[in-house]
Amino acid sequence: MLAIEGGKPVRETPIVARPVVYSEEVLQAVADVLKSGVLTAQHGKWVKAFEAELASFLGVRHALAVSNGTTAIHTALKAVGVGPGDEVITTPFTFAASATAVLHANAVPVFADIDRETLNLDPASVEEKITDKTKAVVVVHLAGMPAEMDAFMKIAERYGVKIVEDTAQALGAEYRGRRVGSIGHISTFSLYATKHITSGEGGAVATDVAAYAERARLIRAHGEVGKYSYELLGYNYRMTEMQGVLAYYQLRQLPEMQRRREAYVKVLLEELAPLEGDLLTVPKPRPYMRHAWHLVQILLAVERLKKPRDYVVEALRAEGVGNVFVAYPTPLYKTPLFQRREGHGIGCPWACPYYGRRTEYKPLPNAEWAAERVVTLLVMPNLTEQDAADTAAALKKVLTVLRR
Ligand SMILES: Cc1ncc(COP(=O)(O)O)c(C=O)c1O
């Protein structure tokens, strides 16, 4: 009997996905920062050390730490020149920030459909959405799955648009032997608590283009050039030294943490193989991709189940799978913000006179298909192969009982 119906759960102690525990060395380093009294990046060494480490990890010329992944996207969009009157294409099947950062830049998000095999933006759909107003595409590597970067770079060349890689969920992923976040014109990262490396909150922007890096630097810190002289509209998007030291050490630990994620996912996929194509499908990386496994996205065969997807999620939790949730249940264009289109209080950017067009968000079939059947596991380096086996056992139990 299912645990949700009063049966014995697969796990008595629920599985919990936790960010890695910081070592004594890191705790000491944070204490040293606090004792030093140098708490901000302008005078400190740690944010700069993290930036150097990230640039070297990615193999790019410039990396800049910022306050979070959302401000990173805002900064990147402004750095490549996105502003009022522009359109930016992105996916509706993502966390809100991939699109709201476009609104922050006072530009209009245009949604393209996704590919059912990877759940990432479909290059053909992006190409269909390009207009004379398109300035950039925010390409999200969702869940850690690399997007089809070759196709996007070809589109960029053909139409003169800029590619912003939203790498918030994919630090360490690779596409044809290159790290994602090093392929587009500019890329962004999040160091939020659930991400591959974390400083609680935090973010970064990376690029090979010196002019973009220079603009991003100004945008990050009030647009200030020289003491109290302001060159452009900037913000305060700086990272603290306490975050910098955590980010630096976390990045050095990343390869080991990736190995642990991969070991967990390997067992999970092996154990789920008997259900593949029948009761569920897990989108897998193509042979030329290395997935970073921030999330495991599981697509349920909802037509074959007696109960709705949300019941499956509750049933899995009751079995002890504490790291299950739904990313993402609603394509962004269906949420009130995009339905009402009020934006900056009075309807901008949609109603901005520099834009001068009407936006209508029509349903995108693949995004809707994915949103209604996806179930997500949050992957963290603390998860063990036993956790993976138990999770697969819980899925087998729940889906078999609920089969129509
Ligand atoms: C795809 C994606 N983009 C952007 C962000 C925004 O990052 P942050 O939460 O650090 O602002 C997140 C996550 O939180 C994300 O998952």
The ligand as an SDF file (V2000), in Angstrom:
LIG
                    3D

 16 16  0  0  0  0  0  0  0  0999 V2000
   17.3940   29.3000  -14.8410 C   0  0  0  0  0  0  0  0  0  0  0  0
   17.5620   30.3270  -13.7680 C   0  0  0  0  0  0  0  0  0  0  0  0
   17.8620   31.5940  -14.1050 N   0  0  0  0  0  0  0  0  0  0  0  0
   18.0450   32.5390  -13.1730 C   0  0  0  0  0  0  0  0  0  0  0  0
   17.9420   32.2750  -11.8320 C   0  0  0  0  0  0  0  0  0  0  0  0
   18.0900   33.3880  -10.8750 C   0  0  0  0  0  0  0  0  0  0  0  0
   19.1090   33.2100   -9.9690 O   0  0  0  0  0  0  0  0  0  0  0  0
   19.0530   33.8750   -8.5180 P   0  0  0  0  0  0  0  0  0  0  0  0
   18.0660   33.0910   -7.7060 O   0  0  0  0  0  0  0  0  0  0  0  0
   20.4530   33.7340   -8.0200 O   0  0  0  0  0  0  0  0  0  0  0  0
   18.6470   35.2940   -8.6790 O   0  0  0  0  0  0  0  0  0  0  0  0
   17.6390   30.9640  -11.4280 C   0  0  0  0  0  0  0  0  0  0  0  0
   17.5150   30.5470  -10.0650 C   0  0  0  0  0  0  0  0  0  0  0  0
   17.3210   30.7810   -9.0590 O   0  0  0  0  0  0  0  0  0  0  0  0
   17.4350   29.9690  -12.4180 C   0  0  0  0  0  0  0  0  0  0  0  0
   17.1310   28.7270  -12.0810 O   0  0  0  0  0  0  0  0  0  0  0  0
  1  2  1  0
  2  3  1  0
  2 15  2  0
  3  4  2  0
  4  5  1  0
  5  6  1  0
  5 12  2  0
  6  7  1  0
  7  8  1  0
  8  9  2  0
  8 10  1  0
  8 11  1  0
 12 13  1  0
 12 15  1  0
 13 14  2  0
 15 16  1  0
M  END
$$$$
